[in-house]
Amino acid sequence: MLKVLLVHPEESRTKYDFKGIIENECLDLEWIQAILEKHSYEVIIFDKQVEEISFKDFIEDNTFDVFYGEARCFQESFIMEYALDFKNKYNGLTIIGGLHAQICKERYYQDYIDIVLSGYNYMDIPLIIEGNREIKNISFKKEGEWIETDNEAIDINDMPLPNRTYFYNHPNNYRYLDLKHALWIRSSFSCPYRCSFCIRNKMNNNKYSRRNVLSFVDEIENNDNEVVYIVDDDFLIDENYLKRFIEEIKNRKIKRKYICYGRTDFVSKHEDIMASLKEIGLSYLLVGLEDINDYKLNSYFKDNNVSNNEKCIEICHKYDIRIMAMFILGLDYVGKDFKNLYSYIKKHNLKHVAVSIYTPELGLDNNIEYITDDPSHFDYLHLVCKPLNISVRRYYFHYYILLIKLFLKGKREGVYDFIDYYDYINSFIKNIFKKGKENA
């Protein structure tokens, strides 16, 4: 029996790894495990988010025939390192898939990597292991050359139920902020919107695919887990779908706490649905407010406006739905923009806030000139492009001042009492001086 190792790397090798704050269940690996086990493979998951042992020590103590790993852009070098370690140790088959590989497959064309998946064709992995190369959505080496097959979208309804053994074996991990042990679930692949900064709409070969609502609710019902994180790139899209979802949850008397993503234009126009979602357990709504000015939203092709953002905030406050308000810090920002954003956050009583430095991801159709080729810097915490109006040093200064103010605000409001505030704040202060020296 062949033994397959499924690998998810750590989020970061710096202090900002968010361990114990936000830890994401390896849903894709659990899908693949379910598929492989139906074909009589022995499967082991290694998730460095939660594993304490090093990868080298882990493979030293075990034997494997096949390596499958996947990563985001900022994890690219980590998963490549693991694939190389595996190849050196076992000289087994190495396969790379996941979000980053779908968009930037060429970056994985390395001597120690054998197969790259450019789609969600996880059902084909057993055939790939058996040597079949007449499969869509793959790149493979032949006589030293990389061959690319045709791409094809996948219907999410063809995906199996995941094997969640690893998830349930780690009851103290996989959390979202104060909600512990958050089970990941998807009702769709890709996204129908076309925001310029985002690669999510390029997933699944640019095709949006939505799951049958009954099977979606079945999976929630059959996993007796208090917290359910709906990780669709946007869950609040189809009014009729959501009404059916709510109806099914109510009829079956399913009690859960939900986390999901949604756009503010939908929320602002569907207060009744938001009230019903709160009634069935919606706890956190993650919304991309992005900016506090319409001209910036237009420049991002957001197809939305600040008025909708503020109506969304009002509705969520009304029904006590906690908002994770996500903002993008533009490359054109100067000192006053950082200050104005903080004032806006205070004015609208936004307690949970995530601020990201504008990061045009690798694989987007743009003519951006990057100032770094380190993939780990594409984590939305680093500048990967030069600011337009101030120096890199000055930009980082304002960025870390904003983070310090947000963390102090959070401490006063008690929203992140499960973390060490001062440890983070002291680190931000050190980074002000560190970045100053690096970019002086």
N, C-alpha and C positions, 0 to 999 in steps of 0.2 A: 504494500500500500504506500503510495507516494505521500509525503508529508509536505504541506504547504504552509509557509509563514506569511501572514498578512500584517503589514506594518503601517502604523501612523506615527509620524515623527513628532517631536516636541514643537510647541508653538514658537518658542524663542530660546536662545541661550544667554539671554540677558536677564536682568531682574524682572523685566516686564513680560513674564510668561503667563500671567493671570491664573496660575495654578491656585485652586481654592477659591476662585472668583467666578471665572467662566471656563468650564471644561466641556468640550463637545463630544458627545457620543459618536463612535465610529460607525455610523449607519451603513456607509458603503461597504465597509469590510464585513459587516454582519450580513448584508445581502450576499456577498461573495461566499462567505462561509456556508450559508444555507445552500447555495447552488453547488458548491464543491462537495459538500457532505452527501448530497443526493447522488453524486457520482463516486461515492466510496473513497474520497480522499480524506486523509487526516488533516485537520486544520487547526492552527494555533494563531491567535491574535497577539500582537505586541504593540501596545499603545504607550508611547513614551510620555504622554501627558500624565499617566498615572503610575507607570512602572518605575520603580526605584533603581533597579539594576541597569547597568549600561548595556547597549545593544551588543557590543563585542563580547561581554561576559555572558549575555543571554544565549548567543549562538554558540559560544564555546561549550556551554553546558547541555546543548541539544543537537539534534541532527535534522536537517531539512533538505528537501529536493528542489523546491520552488520558492522564489521570493516574489511577492506582490506588494508594492508600496504606492501610496499616493500622498499628494501634498498640495498645499497652496503655494503661490509664488514665493512667499517669504520663507517657506520650508524647503525650497528646492535643493539647496546645498546639503541639508540634513538627510533627505531621502536618498540623494545621490551617494553620500558617504556610506549610508547603510547598505545600499545596493552593491557598492564596491567591496565593502567588508564581507558581504555574503558571497560575492563571486570569488574573492580571494580564498575564502574558507572552504566553500563547497564546489565551486565552479558549476553551480546549478543554474536553472533557468531564472532569469530576472525580468520581471514585468513591471512597468510603471503605468498608472492610470490616475484618474482623479481630475479635479477642477483645472489645475494648471496644465496638465498634459493635454486636455481637450483644446486649449487655446495656443499653447506654446510647445507642441510636441517636439519640434526640432531641437529644443534645448536639452532634451534627454537622449539625443543621438550620440551615445557614448559607447566605447568598446565593451564596457562591462554591463551594458543594458541590452537585452535581447529583443524585447517587445514593448511598444508604447501604444496604449489605448487612447483613441481620440474621441471616444463616445461612451455612453452608458451601457455598452454591450457586454455586461458582466455575465450574461447567460452563455457567452461564447468562450469564457475562460477555460472550461474543461477541454474544449476542442483545441484551444491554443496550446495547452499543456501537452495534449496528445500529438501535436505537431502540425495541425491544420493551419495553413496560412491563407486559405481562400476565404477570408472573413473580412467583412467591412469594418471600418473604424480602427484599423491597426496599422502600425508601421513595424517593419521587421528587417533584419539584416540578411542579405543574400550575396555571397561572394564579396563581402566587404562593403557593399552598397546598401543604403537604406531604401526600402521599397514601401510606398504608401498606397494602401487600398482605398477604395471609394468610401466616402462618409455617408452615414445614414442615421436619421433620427430614430429614437426608441420610444415606444408607447409605454408610459409608466405603468399602465395596467398589466403589462407582461412581467413586471418584476415580482419575485417571490416575497413571501414574508421573511424578514430577517431572522437570523439566529441571535437572540439577545443574551446568550449565556454569559458572555464577557461583561456586558452591562450589569446584569444582576449579580455577578460575582464581585462587583465593585460598588457596593451600596453607599460608600462614603465619597464617591467621586461623581463626575458628570453633573455639575450644577450650573444654574444661571443665577448669579448674585445670591440672594437669600433663599432661593428655591432649590432645595437639594435634590440630587438624583433626578435630573431632568431627562426624560425619555425623548429621543428625537424621532420625528415622523414626518413624512412628506406626502403631500397630495398632488404635487406637480413637479415637472422638470422645466427649467428655463423661466423666462419672464417675457410678457408681451410688450413691455415698455422698452424704450431705447435711450435711457439716460447716458450721456456721453462718457461719464467717468466709470461706468460699470461694465463688467464682462459677463454678468450673469445671463443677459439675454443671448449670449453666444453659446451657452451651454446646449447640449443635445442638438448640435448642428443647427442652431438658431430656431428651433421649433418648440413652441410651448405645448406641453402635454399634461393633461389633468386627469386625475384618478377618479374612478367611480366613487361617489360619495358614500355608498353603503359599505364597500370594502374598506374605505378609509375609517369609517366609524367602527367597523368590526375590529380593526386592528387596535384602536384605542380601547375598546371595550375588553378585548382579550388580553390586554396588558394591564395588570392591576398595579399601576404606578400612579402615584398622586400627581406628579408634575409631567405635563406633556408639552414639549417644545415643537411647535409646527414650523419647520424650517424652510418652507416654501419661500422663494425670493420675494413673493408677495402673496399672502393668503387672501387678502380682502380685494377680490377682483370681480367675481360673479355674484350678483345679488341673489339669484335663484339658488345657486349652489350653496351659499351660506345659509339661506333660510332652510334648505333641506337638511344641512348639517346640524343646525340648531334644533330643528324638529326631531331628528333622530336621537340626538343626545338627550333631549328632554324625555322623549318617549321611552327610552331605555333606562332613564334615571341614572345616567353615568355622571359620577362626581369626580371632577378633575380640576386642577389649576393649569390654565393654558398660557403659553407664550406664543406670540406670532408677530410676523411683519405685516405692515400695511401702509398704504399711501394716504396722505391727508385729504386728498380730493375725494376719495371714497368715504372716509370717515365723516367729512363735513356734510356730505349729501345723504348719509344713511344713519342718522342718529338712532333710529328704531333698531337697526341691526346691532349697533354698538351696545345699546341697552340690553338686548337679548344675549349678546356674547358675554357681557358682564354677568348676567343672570346664570349662565351655565358654567362660569368659572374663569373668564378671561382675567388674567392677573397683570401681565405686561404686554404692552403694544410697542413694538419697535418701529419707529417712524423716521424716515429720512427728511428732516426739515431742511437740511443742507445749508441754507443761508437765510439771512433776515432781510434780503433785498430781492425784489423781483427780477432785476436785470441779471443777477447772478444765477437765479434759477433758470432763466431763459438761456443763459450761456451754457448751462449744463444740459439743455434739451430736456428739462425735467417735466415740461408740459403741466406745470402746476404753479401756484402762486402763494404769496405770504398770507393772503386772506384765508385761503383754505387751511394753511398751517395753523393759524390762530383759532379758526373755528374748530379744528380737530383738538387742539389743546383744551379749549373750552368744554367740548363734549366729554373728553376723557376725564377732566377734573370733575365734571358734573356727576359722572357715574363711578368715580373712584377707580378708574383704570390707570394703572401706573404707566407712564410714558417713559420709554428710553428714547430721548430726543437726540438724534444723530446729526451733527453739523460737519460741514467740510470747511476747513480753513483755506481760503483761496491763496494762490501764489501771488496775487496782487495785493494781499493784505499789508497794511502798515499798522503802526501802533494803535491808532484810534479804532481800527476795525476789530482788533482783539478786545478792546475795552467795550466797544458797542455791543459785541456779542455777549459778553458777560452781563452787561446791563439788561439786555433782552432776556437772558435766561432768568435773571432775578425778577424782572417785571412780570414774567409769565409763570413764575413759580414752578420752574422745571427742576425737579429734584434729581432725576436720573439723566445724566447727560454724557454723551460720548463725542469728543471732538477729534476729527481726523485731519491730518495734513493732506491736502490734495495730492492724490497719487494716481496718475494715469498708468494703469497696469500694463505690463508687458503683454503684447498681443492685441492691444487696441489699435484701430486704424487712426494713427495720428502722426504728426511730424515733430513730436516732442524730443527735445534734446535733454537727455538724462545726465545728471552729474555723478551718478554712481552706477556701477555694474554689479553691486552686491545684492543678490536677490533677497537676503534677509532684511534689507532696508525697505522693501516694499510691504511694510507692515502697518502703514498709515501713521506711524510714529516718527518717521524720518522724512526729511526732504529728499526727494529723488530728482527734483528739477530745481533750477535756480529761481529764487523769488524775483518778481518783476520790478519791485520798487524799493526794496531794502536789501541789505546784505544777508547772507545766510546766517551769520552770527547774530544779527539784530532780530531776524525772524525767530530763531530759536529762543532768544531772550524773551520775546513777547509770548511765545508758545508756552514756555515753562512757567512764566508768571500766571498765565491763564489757568494752567493745570493746578498750580498751587491754590489759586483763589477758588477753583471748583472743588478741590478736595477739602479745603477749610469750610466751604459752604456745606458740603456733604456731611462733614463731621458735626457741624452745628445742628443740622437737621436729622442726624442719626440714621441716614439712609444706607451707610456702608459700615455698620458697626462690627461686621465680621472680618474686617481687614485692619491692618496696622496703618492708620492714617499717617502717623509721623514718619514711619519708615519710608513710605512713598514720597512724602513731602521733602524729607531730607535728601532723598535721591534726586528729586527734581531740582533742588537748590544746587546740588553738586553738578548736575548736568548743565546748568546755566554757565558755570565756569568752565566745565569740560568742553562744551561746544564752542565756547568763546575762544579757547586756546586752539582747538582743532581748526577753526575757520578764521583765525586772526590774519 
